[in-house]
């Protein structure tokens, strides 16, 4: 089975860095994410990208997880126990969807006259 690709964008501004220290102070956030991904049911590889502020400071620690099962912001960390919340988000992102409303449908190509020219 091929590995699922996950991308995690981590905010590195001071407020978020403070929260990430509570995940696993000895291991560090990057290594902790790689460890959790290696323990998932679905084989996955992860790319971790550190970002500047993502303008969600009022929502607590912020990261963005992108994968085939889920893509979206994961926020609301208060610094007490973010690891369970993060583990669930990574697991959801790595889970391959079992069905999709667009499966088994044929889509016709867009006629060339309707395409937007840039």
N, C-alpha and C positions, 0 to 999 in steps of 0.2 A: 504494500500500500504506500502510495506517495505521501510525503509529509504535507500537511496543511500549512500554508503561509500565514503567519500572524504579523501584524505591524502594530507596535505600541509607541505612541507619541507621549513622552513624559514632560510635563511642565517642570522647569528647573528654577523658577523664581523662588525667592526666599520663603514665602508662605508654604508653597508646596514642598520644598526641600525639607522644611520642618516636619511636615506630615510623613514624608517618606522615611525619615529617620526612625519612626516608630514601627515600620514594617519589619525590619530585621537589621538592627543597628550594626551587628557584627558582619553581616554578609553584604549589605549594600543593596540598593533597589534593583540595579541591572542584573546582578547575579541571582537575586531572589526571584525575579520574573523568569529568568532562564531555567532555574530549578523547578519552579511550579509548572512551566510549560513542558518540561521533560517528564513530569509525573502525570500528565493528562492522559485520558483514555485514548484520545485521537493523537497519533503521531504528528507533531507540529514542529516547525522551526520558527523562530521569532527574530524579528528585526526591531531593535529598540532605537528610537530617535529622540534625542533630547531637544526640547523646544524652549523658546522664550515663553512669556506669559500668554495664555490662551484666553484671557479676559473672562475667566470664570472664578475669580478670587472669592466672590461672595458665596460660592457653593462649596468651599473647602478644597482640599487637594484635588487636582485635576489631571486626568490622562485620557487619551483617546485610543481605543482598541479597535482594530480593523481586522476582520477575518471573514470566512465564508458563512459563519453562523450568526454573526452579530457585528455591527459596526456602530460605534457611538461613543460619546463622552461618558466617562465613569467619574462621578464626582461625589461629594458629600462625605469625604473622609474627615473625621474630627481629630485624628491623631491618636485615638485610644486603641483601636483594633481594626486597622484597615485591611489586614491580610485576608480575612475571610471574604470580604467584599471584592477584593482584587482577584482572588482565586476563582470566585464564581464568574466574574466578568471574563477572565481569560478562558475558562472552561466553555462558556457560552459562545465565545468568538470562535473557538476551535472546532466546535461541533458542526459537522456537516449537516445541512438541512436535508430532511428525508423527503420533502416534497416542496414544490414551488408552483404557484399558479401559472407560471409561464411554461412549465415543462409540457412536452407533448403537443405544443402548439407551433404552427408554422407562421412566421411573420414575413409578409411580402416586403421586398426592398422598397426604400423610399424612391419615388420617381425623381429623376434628375432635375426636373423643373421645380420641385418642392424643396430641394436642399438649400440650406442657407449658404451663401458665398461669403467668405470672410476676406 
